[in-house]
Amino acid sequence: MTSLQSPPREFYTAQELAQMLRVTEMTIYRMAKRGQLPFYSIGRSMRFRAAEVEAFLRAAKGQTPMGDA
């Protein structure tokens, strides 16, 4: 019997990541350009490795939003 599940995603687009995190694509691009969110450039596209996004989220857990001091 074969599994109908697709293999886990290794990379996400900015649009996919924005939908997952419920933020705008512009927020994802800004975070990437600031160096907060690691990304890979493939041509003119940005790709985000799933494991690195998970590490970013673990590190960000419990931090206050930027701008709040």
N, C-alpha and C positions, 0 to 999 in steps of 0.2 A: 504494500500500500504506500503510495507516495503522498507527501505532504503538499497541501495547496498553499501554504504560507510562503510568502516571498522572504528571501534572506534579509537580515537586518540591514538597515541603511547605514552606509559608512559616511556619506556626505549629504549635506542639505544645502539648498539654495537659500538666499536671503529671504525670499518669499515664504518658503516652507518653514524656516526658522521663526520668522515673524508670526506666522499663524500659530505655531506651536506655543510660543511664548506670549501670544496675545499682545503684541506691540506692532508698531508700523515697520515697514521695510526700512524707512529712513532711520529709525532708531537702531536697527541692526547695522546699517552702513556706518552710522556715526560711531557706534561702539567699536566696530572693526577698525575704522580709521584712527581712533584714539588709542588703539592697542589693547582695549579691554577684552575683546573677543578675537581669538586667533582665527585666521582665515587663509585660504589658498587662492591665488589668482590663477585662473585658467582662461587664457585669452583675456577678454574684457569682463569675465564673470568672476564672482566671489563664490567660493564653496567653503562650507564649515564642516569640519570632521565631528561626527557624533560624540566620540569619546572626549574631545576637547571642549565641546559645548557642555557635556555633563560635568567635567571638571570645573569649568567656569561657574556653572550653577551651584555646585557644592561650595566653592570658595565664596560666592556671593550670598549664600544662605545667611540670613539674619543681619546683613549689613543694612544701614540706613540708605535710602535713595540719595543719589548725588544731588547736591544743592542744599540738603538739610544738614544743618550744623548745630 
